[in-house]
Amino acid sequence: MLSQEFHIKYLSSNSVCSHITISSGFCIDEEKFKQVVYSCLPQCMPITIQANGLGIFVKEEPVIYIRWLLSRELFGMCRTFQNNLIDVWTKTGESSVEELWLPKTTLALKDTSYEQLPLVLKELKPYDFGQSMVVDKLAILEVSKKEILVEEIRIH
């Protein structure tokens, strides 16, 4: 709908799937990275998260995203991965810094304008952005020009 009516397709063209990033950075040793990720899994259980409407980052172009409530369980999962991956990242992603991290799923990035924002929000208004979702798997994504799914891991 957003791509057809408003030509908002940057994210869907460059990302393998909708997601919440819980840790990001630059890594040289992919095997060490995977070992650390797998070592964190015993501390993770499937969790239910609750959406909390839409949000907008005010940047050069607006960024539209689904907000997720930061529950104790979601924060714990995020902290587990961030704390354990700190020695693997050669540089941490800016949005992974604990004080800046926001659980969100981006819907529109780099191809929206403030002129079309009211129309986009009107189009999204009928959708229920207050639903819950079960998080029962993690994905390792590699990002260069496009995100590539490296591995999908089910949480037990």
C-alpha positions in Angstrom: 0.0 0.0 0.0 2.7 2.5 0.9 4.8 1.6 -2.1 1.9 1.8 -4.6 0.2 4.9 -3.3 3.2 6.9 -2.0 6.2 5.3 -3.6 7.6 4.4 -0.2 9.7 1.4 -0.9 13.3 2.1 0.1 13.1 -0.1 3.2 11.2 -3.0 1.5 13.7 -2.9 -1.3 16.8 -2.9 1.0 15.7 -5.0 3.9 15.1 -8.7 4.0 12.3 -8.5 6.5 10.6 -6.2 9.0 12.5 -6.4 12.3 13.6 -4.9 15.6 17.3 -4.4 15.7 18.6 -5.5 19.2 22.3 -5.1 18.5 24.3 -3.8 15.6 27.8 -2.9 14.7 30.8 -3.8 12.6 32.3 -7.2 13.0 35.5 -8.7 11.4 35.2 -12.3 12.8 31.9 -13.7 11.7 32.5 -17.1 13.4 33.2 -15.5 16.8 30.1 -13.3 16.4 28.0 -16.4 15.8 29.5 -18.2 18.8 28.7 -15.3 21.0 25.1 -15.1 19.7 24.6 -18.8 20.3 26.1 -18.6 23.7 23.4 -16.0 24.6 20.5 -18.2 23.5 20.1 -20.1 26.8 19.4 -16.8 28.5 16.6 -16.1 26.1 13.0 -17.3 26.1 10.2 -16.5 23.6 8.6 -13.3 24.7 5.4 -11.4 23.9 5.9 -7.8 23.0 3.2 -5.1 22.7 3.1 -2.5 20.0 2.3 1.1 21.1 1.3 2.9 18.0 3.3 4.8 15.4 6.3 7.1 15.9 8.1 9.6 13.7 11.7 10.6 13.8 12.1 14.2 12.7 15.1 14.2 10.4 15.7 15.6 6.9 13.0 13.2 5.7 10.5 11.8 8.3 11.1 8.2 9.5 7.9 6.4 10.3 8.1 3.4 12.6 6.0 1.0 14.8 6.8 1.6 18.5 7.2 -1.4 20.8 6.8 -1.1 24.6 10.1 -1.7 26.3 9.1 -4.5 28.7 11.5 -6.0 31.2 11.8 -9.1 29.1 12.6 -7.3 25.9 15.1 -5.0 27.6 16.8 -8.1 29.2 17.1 -9.8 25.8 18.6 -6.7 24.3 21.0 -6.2 27.2 22.1 -9.8 27.0 23.2 -9.5 23.4 24.6 -6.0 23.7 26.7 -6.9 26.7 28.0 -10.1 25.2 28.7 -8.7 21.8 30.6 -5.6 23.0 34.0 -7.4 22.6 33.0 -8.7 19.1 32.0 -5.3 17.6 34.9 -3.3 16.2 32.4 -0.4 16.1 29.0 -0.4 17.7 26.0 0.8 15.7 24.8 4.2 17.1 21.3 3.0 17.6 22.6 0.0 19.7 23.9 2.3 22.5 21.7 1.4 25.5 20.7 5.0 26.3 19.6 5.5 22.6 18.2 2.1 21.8 14.5 2.2 21.0 12.5 -1.0 20.1 10.9 -0.1 16.8 10.1 -1.5 13.4 10.8 1.0 10.7 8.1 1.4 8.0 9.4 4.3 6.0 12.9 5.5 5.6 14.6 7.9 3.1 11.6 8.2 0.8 9.0 10.2 2.7 8.5 13.9 2.8 6.8 16.3 5.3 4.4 17.3 2.5 3.1 13.7 2.1 3.3 12.8 5.8 -0.3 13.8 6.7 -1.5 11.7 3.7 0.6 8.7 4.7 -0.6 8.9 8.3 -4.2 9.1 7.2 -3.7 6.0 5.1 -2.2 4.1 8.1 -4.9 5.3 10.5 -7.3 2.3 10.1 -4.6 -0.2 11.0 -4.3 -1.4 14.6 -0.8 -0.6 15.8 -1.5 -1.7 19.3 -1.3 -5.5 18.8 1.0 -7.9 20.5 3.5 -10.2 18.8 5.5 -13.3 20.0 9.2 -13.1 19.5 10.4 -16.7 19.1 13.2 -16.4 16.7 16.2 -14.2 16.0 17.9 -13.4 12.7 21.4 -12.5 11.9 21.4 -9.9 9.1 24.4 -8.7 7.2 24.1 -5.2 6.0 26.1 -3.8 3.1 24.0 -2.0 0.5 21.1 -4.4 1.2 20.4 -6.5 4.2 21.0 -10.2 3.7 19.6 -12.9 5.9 22.6 -14.9 7.1 20.9 -17.1 9.6 17.6 -17.6 11.4 17.6 -19.0 14.9 14.6 -20.2 16.8 14.5 -19.3 20.5 13.6 -22.3 22.7 
